């Protein structure tokens, strides 16, 4: 049990550096001051030593800096990168590159400041996630809404994984992406056999080794995709190129770009799993820089190489041969290994819900069994939904425009306005609020247009 003095102590001051992209963070730590005194509707019941011994609660393993890096990189490089080349082509290479760089700067700026704000409320050794931080800073009024948005984002990520999984197997084994309903059921069963056992893990640090394997399985196919695209450029296999500027496809490009930073919902989870949490901000900045360069280079090379024939899932542009089929399978397995990392926050949201929690704890002996059933039902439902999503890239754009922009811009703006606004100079708080409002507007534009496209089919 935490010592009472230790629990009540605030987090030690951290040296917050300037933004790696060149501009200083608006939320300077000295200006933030102490965390405001707010009223929250939370019941805190500390676990006694006797209760720990009775429940056999062991301290959770924490990940190293290297392990957290691997996990963070894997949560960034998921299904979004497969749709980025297509979305870049839809918006035009020049326009898409400019918009993506601007969005990357805005998102990185927001995420760094978001971590700074969360650190002001984090107690020593406290586990923090996105929904818990929203609940602490904004109170019960925003609790349910924030949990719904976080869950929607993570559920959307996992649905996209299953969509890819079913489509790639159809192409790998039958040579086409229009699979029959019977084939989809077969692929769904294969996916569930892999996913269901992995969803029983609750400790983020456990995924360190899994993330290392997943990264290897994903990086190799990405390299092969780029090699194939470069060969196509040299051989001019796809002579018809996309336009440099195309505003008609801009909404899809914006939505997919916001979605590609899909780690937003698990940033605080990853930080909580680290041994040295104060190093997470630096880790986030460096990882974001690497990911942004990877996304841009990968999208441009693939877009130029495959031209107008580019697939919504660029992995399917690989030549039809046994080796490339192995490459596709490798990426699919890599995504499946990262599936539990994305879904864990959604699990925690349901399991901390008062109604669900009261249900699973009616009997201590059956609590674990009921929790497992709830998780499995959730995975099965998401997989069934994935069978009826028609367009991969447009679906990602919808999730990114709605849930992604809410998590990236809306909630941070509300938190800042309520808890930090009065402590900031006029110029700095005006700049922060304006940037977040721009992000909300841009994300809403992408979500609305993507929804229209999905309805039209």
Helices and strands as residue ranges (DSSP letters): H 4-8, H 29-32, H 49-55, H 65-76, H 80-91, H 93-119, H 130-138, G 140-142, H 143-174, H 181-198, G 204-206, H 207-235, G 247-249, H 250-260, G 262-266, H 267-272, G 277-279, H 280-306, G 307-309, G 314-317, H 322-351, H 354-360, H 367-386, H 392-399, I 400-404, H 405-405, I 406-410, H 411-419, G 421-423, H 426-456
